[in-house]
Amino acid sequence: MRIAPRAWIGFAIWAGYVVVIVTVTLLSGVPFPDIGTSAESTWRGAVLDLAVAAVLLVVVTSLLGWWRPALVERRRSHHKWPVFVPIVMAVVAVFNLANTDWSQFDASFLLSLIALGVLVGFNEEMMARGLVLTAFRSRWREGWVWALSSALFGLMHLANALLGAPLASSLQQAVLAFASGTAFYILRRVTGSLIWAMLLHGLWDVSVFSVGHAPVSTPFAALLAPVVGILALAVVYWVIKGTDERSPSVTASPAAAAG
């Protein structure tokens, strides 16, 4: 790593990411409730800001030299069975996609959804459970790292209120994001790679937006998202138990070891 991880760097990356997303979206002129209702609103209101943020994340990660710790666990979770939670999440997403009325999407709209899924999966996972997680591991034990990184991931969604979303729904989304972010964290810890969390995150968001535009008779994503979140919170202890993912420089310190 070119630059040693520090907790403040994680907070700075989170704040910078939120500022970039909010600023570019505001400049696009597309209110948050309109995103996902048409190809144009999705390209301008979601894909554009995500693309700008993705470039910046690549630059920042390269300058820091944090690609490996951001993407790969040094030690996977001792307990593998909690992976059933993200598996349930994936099944719900696939069910929604399979039951979406795709005739309501033209080629441009479909491509915008795919681009949105790829960029959301990369951006939000690289930021929250990649760079922020790496930075926080330099200071705190894994339980705090999970809680703080998931809390910041949830708080990030409050920014939707600045983009035109109702405050009440933004608050609800922030709580659900904390819980769903825990499912993505579990997937990283169990598989040892952030890539799987990126793929699931992108798949989930595409399924949510597709159902939002062309609703299915039984919107499982809306019904089961809270259940998935509750399950994730109930089992996350077992992917943290018995692990210490703090950076070697921290764990090698006598003071840190005593703490």
C-alpha positions in Angstrom: 0.0 0.0 0.0 1.4 3.4 -1.0 -0.4 5.1 1.9 -1.1 3.5 5.2 -4.8 3.1 6.1 -6.2 5.6 8.5 -9.7 6.0 9.8 -10.0 9.6 8.8 -9.3 8.7 5.2 -12.3 6.4 5.3 -14.5 9.3 6.5 -13.1 11.6 3.8 -13.7 9.1 1.1 -17.3 8.6 2.2 -18.0 12.3 2.4 -16.3 13.0 -0.9 -18.4 10.2 -2.6 -21.6 11.6 -1.2 -20.8 15.2 -2.3 -19.9 14.0 -5.9 -23.1 12.0 -6.2 -25.3 14.8 -4.9 -23.6 17.5 -6.9 -23.7 15.8 -10.2 -27.2 14.6 -9.8 -28.4 18.1 -8.9 -26.7 19.4 -12.0 -28.4 16.8 -14.1 -31.8 18.4 -13.2 -33.4 15.0 -12.6 -35.4 14.7 -9.3 -34.7 11.4 -7.5 -38.3 10.2 -7.8 -38.0 10.4 -11.6 -34.9 8.1 -11.8 -35.9 4.8 -13.2 -39.1 6.0 -14.9 -37.5 6.4 -18.3 -34.2 5.8 -20.2 -33.4 9.5 -20.2 -34.0 10.0 -16.5 -31.9 6.9 -15.6 -29.0 7.9 -17.9 -28.9 11.5 -16.7 -30.1 11.1 -13.1 -28.2 8.0 -12.1 -25.7 6.6 -14.6 -23.9 10.0 -15.1 -23.2 10.7 -11.5 -22.2 7.0 -10.8 -19.8 7.1 -13.8 -18.1 10.2 -12.5 -17.8 8.7 -9.1 -16.5 5.4 -10.5 -13.6 7.2 -12.2 -12.8 9.1 -9.0 -12.9 5.9 -7.0 -10.5 4.2 -9.4 -8.1 7.1 -9.2 -8.3 7.3 -5.4 -7.8 3.6 -4.9 -4.8 3.6 -7.2 -3.2 6.6 -5.5 -3.7 4.9 -2.1 -2.6 1.5 -3.4 -5.5 -0.1 -1.6 -6.8 -2.4 -4.4 -5.9 -5.7 -2.7 -7.2 -4.9 0.8 -10.3 -3.3 -0.6 -11.2 -6.3 -2.7 -9.8 -9.3 -0.9 -10.0 -10.5 2.8 -6.8 -11.6 4.4 -8.8 -14.3 6.3 -12.3 -15.5 5.5 -15.0 -16.0 8.1 -14.7 -19.2 10.1 -18.4 -19.7 9.8 -19.7 -20.1 6.2 -23.4 -20.9 6.9 -24.5 -17.2 7.2 -24.1 -17.0 3.5 -27.7 -18.2 3.2 -28.8 -14.6 3.8 -27.2 -13.1 0.6 -28.3 -16.3 -1.2 -31.9 -15.5 -0.3 -31.4 -12.0 -1.4 -30.1 -13.2 -4.8 -33.1 -15.6 -5.2 -35.5 -12.7 -4.6 -33.8 -10.5 -7.1 -33.8 -13.2 -9.8 -37.5 -13.9 -9.1 -38.3 -10.2 -9.7 -36.3 -10.1 -12.9 -37.9 -13.2 -14.2 -41.4 -11.8 -13.5 -40.8 -8.3 -14.8 -42.7 -7.2 -17.9 -39.7 -6.4 -20.0 -41.9 -5.3 -23.0 -42.1 -2.0 -21.2 -38.4 -1.3 -21.6 -36.8 -0.2 -24.9 -33.2 -1.0 -25.7 -31.9 2.3 -24.3 -33.8 1.9 -21.0 -32.6 -1.7 -20.7 -29.0 -0.6 -21.3 -29.3 2.2 -18.7 -30.5 -0.3 -16.1 -27.6 -2.6 -16.8 -25.1 0.3 -16.6 -26.8 1.4 -13.3 -26.4 -2.1 -11.9 -22.8 -2.4 -12.8 -21.9 1.1 -11.5 -23.9 0.8 -8.3 -22.4 -2.6 -7.5 -18.8 -1.3 -8.1 -19.2 2.1 -6.6 -21.1 1.5 -3.4 -19.3 -1.7 -2.5 -15.8 -0.3 -3.3 -16.6 2.8 -1.3 -18.4 1.3 1.8 -17.1 -2.2 2.1 -13.9 -1.7 0.3 -12.1 1.6 1.0 -14.0 2.7 4.1 -13.7 -0.8 5.6 -10.0 -0.9 4.9 -9.5 2.5 6.5 -11.5 1.6 9.6 -9.6 -1.7 10.1 -6.6 0.4 10.8 -8.1 1.6 14.1 -11.1 -0.5 15.2 -11.8 -4.2 15.7 -14.1 -5.9 13.2 -17.4 -5.5 15.1 -17.0 -1.7 15.0 -15.7 -1.8 11.4 -18.9 -3.6 10.3 -21.2 -1.3 12.4 -19.6 2.0 11.3 -19.2 1.2 7.7 -22.8 -0.1 7.5 -24.0 3.0 9.3 -22.3 5.3 6.8 -23.7 3.2 4.0 -27.2 3.8 5.4 -26.6 7.5 6.1 -25.5 8.0 2.5 -29.1 7.2 1.4 -30.4 10.2 3.4 -28.9 12.3 0.6 -31.8 11.2 -1.5 -33.9 13.8 0.4 -31.7 16.5 -1.0 -32.4 15.2 -4.5 -36.2 15.4 -4.2 -37.2 12.2 -2.4 -39.5 12.5 0.6 -37.7 12.6 3.9 -39.7 9.7 5.4 -38.9 7.4 2.6 -35.3 8.4 2.7 -35.1 7.6 6.4 -36.7 4.2 5.7 -34.3 3.5 2.9 -31.3 4.5 5.1 -32.4 1.9 7.7 -32.9 -0.8 5.0 -29.5 0.1 3.5 -27.8 -0.5 6.9 -29.4 -3.9 7.0 -28.9 -4.9 3.3 -25.3 -3.6 3.6 -24.8 -6.1 6.3 -25.8 -8.9 3.9 -23.2 -7.6 1.4 -20.7 -7.5 4.3 -21.5 -11.1 5.1 -20.9 -12.1 1.5 -17.5 -10.5 1.5 -16.5 -12.1 4.8 -17.6 -15.6 3.8 -16.4 -15.7 0.2 -13.2 -13.6 0.9 -13.9 -11.3 -2.0 -15.7 -8.0 -2.5 -16.5 -9.0 -6.2 -19.4 -11.2 -5.2 -20.9 -8.4 -3.1 -20.6 -6.1 -6.1 -22.4 -8.5 -8.3 -25.2 -9.1 -5.8 -25.6 -5.4 -5.1 -25.9 -4.6 -8.8 -28.4 -7.4 -9.4 -30.5 -6.3 -6.4 -30.7 -2.7 -7.6 -31.6 -3.6 -11.1 -34.4 -5.9 -9.9 -35.7 -3.1 -7.6 -35.7 -0.5 -10.4 -37.2 -2.9 -12.9 -40.0 -3.8 -10.5 -40.5 -0.1 -9.8 -41.1 0.6 -13.5 -43.0 -2.6 -14.5 -44.5 -4.0 -11.2 -45.0 -7.7 -10.9 -48.1 -9.2 -9.3 -46.2 -10.1 -6.1 -43.3 -7.6 -5.4 -41.1 -9.9 -3.4 -38.3 -7.4 -3.2 -40.5 -4.9 -1.3 -42.0 -7.7 0.9 -38.8 -9.6 1.7 -36.2 -6.8 1.8 -36.9 -6.1 5.5 -36.8 -9.9 6.2 -33.4 -10.2 4.5 -32.1 -7.3 6.5 -33.4 -8.7 9.8 -31.8 -12.1 9.0 -28.5 -10.4 8.1 -28.4 -8.5 11.4 -29.3 -11.7 13.3 -26.3 -13.7 11.9 -23.6 -11.1 11.3 -22.1 -11.9 14.7 -21.0 -15.3 13.5 -18.9 -13.9 10.6 -17.2 -11.5 13.0 -16.6 -13.9 15.8 -13.0 -15.0 16.2 -11.6 -12.7 13.6 -9.3 -9.7 13.7 -9.0 -8.1 10.3 -7.0 -5.1 11.4 -4.0 -4.2 9.3 -0.7 -6.0 10.2 0.9 -2.7 11.3 -1.8 -2.3 13.9 -2.0 -6.0 15.1 1.8 -6.0 15.4 1.8 -3.1 17.8 2.1 -4.1 21.5 -0.3 -1.3 22.5 -2.9 -2.5 19.9 -2.4 -6.1 21.0 -3.0 -5.1 24.6 -6.2 -3.4 23.6 
